[in-house]
Amino acid sequence: MSRFLVPSKAGLVEYVPGEQPPRGEFIKLNTNENPFEPPQRSIDYIAQVAKGLNIYNDTRCSRLTETFASYYDIARENVIFSNGSDEVLAFCYLAYCGGENDIAYPDITYGFYSVFSQLFNIRGQEIPLKDDFTIDITDYFGCGRVVLIANPNAPTGIVLPLSDIEQIVINNPDNIVIIDEAYADFSGQSAMQLTKKYKNLIVVGTFSKSRSMAGARLGYAVGDAELIADLNRIKFSFNPYNVNAMTQELGAISIEEDDYFKGCINEITTTRDWFVAEITKLGFDTLPSGANFVFTRNKRLAGEHIYSYLRDNKILVRHFGADKIKDYLRITIGTAEDMAKVVSCLSSI
Ligand SMILES: *Cc1c(COP(=O)(O)O)cnc(C)c1O
């Protein structure tokens, strides 16, 4: 740390991303990536787009916006794209938090929310989940703050029904409600269409998980046109070129290659359900998951111990140290073949 860093940044507790070891070293199930490559057409396209990189990219992401809006049946003014969804979440903080406006989110959720609260100097109120890791929606009614909820939640995988989301939105008429749908494609439900009905709802999503594009960095927010205009105001004051030309085209191709996308999701959710059944036989308790990962524990073994055992066997999963969840592991669902190896390794503990 230099002596020039402003004091307010000196105490920042940074977000700790999951480990990214060299390819091939581990069966990598620690960061909720998709085990399948992007569609072949995306890979073919890269060489072609590289030729146009001397020209600045389209700040409005026109082709991607057109393709996305028509696929999801929304208007073009209702979506903004970003460099991963973390960036558009930061735009939401910059647009709607600060001064008197703070933010509420569950105590167990995506780690970046509290990092942004610190970075932007916002009071983040952590609302405890119930003992079964579900959300008590009444905790959020009339809470007088921006509400931020990941659905499915991470790292639990638990899905909050759309009717509950709608209740939270209805009961916060004077606050923004942000639903982070990073894993919604694996759950079969999305609050996106509710944004047509409620002017205080923003749905955030990412191409990182379900669309196999974690390394390309593409996220989005959907909401009322005035909200999207707010977020564009932030974007154009910070980095108008936030989504590079290649990523814009890869995003559009991903949406067009719909059979491939749905096939990958189907394979992952089928493997997830098989995997949960197998580890249940081994004495694991797994929270109900609507995501491409499961949150699981074995009452007879410490989480840390299982984590290390798997790691010694070249299988990388995620373990969090927080007290309430220290005996749980978050295991990303990889290919059926990889998950069979995990089952076999767990059965040998
Ligand atoms: C992975 C993840 C994100 C961020 O994804 P990006 O790669 O930045 O698009 C956002 N929210 C949750 C809950 C996530 O798990």
The ligand as a Tripos MOL2 file, in Angstrom:
@<TRIPOS>MOLECULE
LIG
   15    15     1     0     0
SMALL
NO_CHARGES

@<TRIPOS>ATOM
      1 C1        -21.0600  -15.2740  -10.7950 C.3       1 LIG1
      2 C2        -22.0050  -14.3080  -10.1800 C.ar      1 LIG1
      3 C3        -22.1240  -12.9810  -10.6100 C.ar      1 LIG1
      4 C4        -21.1400  -12.3040  -11.5210 C.3       1 LIG1
      5 O1        -20.9990  -12.7720  -12.7120 O.3       1 LIG1
      6 P1        -20.1220  -12.0340  -13.8090 P.3       1 LIG1
      7 O2        -19.1290  -13.0510  -14.2140 O.co2     1 LIG1
      8 O3        -19.5290  -10.7670  -13.2540 O.co2     1 LIG1
      9 O4        -21.1390  -11.7380  -14.8470 O.co2     1 LIG1
     10 C5        -23.0900  -12.1610  -10.0690 C.ar      1 LIG1
     11 N1        -23.9020  -12.6170   -9.1150 N.ar      1 LIG1
     12 C6        -23.8190  -13.8650   -8.6470 C.ar      1 LIG1
     13 C7        -24.7550  -14.3040   -7.5810 C.3       1 LIG1
     14 C8        -22.8640  -14.7450   -9.1510 C.ar      1 LIG1
     15 O5        -22.7470  -15.9660   -8.6390 O.3       1 LIG1
@<TRIPOS>BOND
     1     1     2 1
     2     2     3 ar
     3     2    14 ar
     4     3     4 1
     5     3    10 ar
     6     4     5 1
     7     5     6 1
     8     6     7 2
     9     6     8 1
    10     6     9 1
    11    10    11 ar
    12    11    12 ar
    13    12    13 1
    14    12    14 ar
    15    14    15 1
@<TRIPOS>SUBSTRUCTURE
     1 LIG1         1 GROUP 0 **** ****
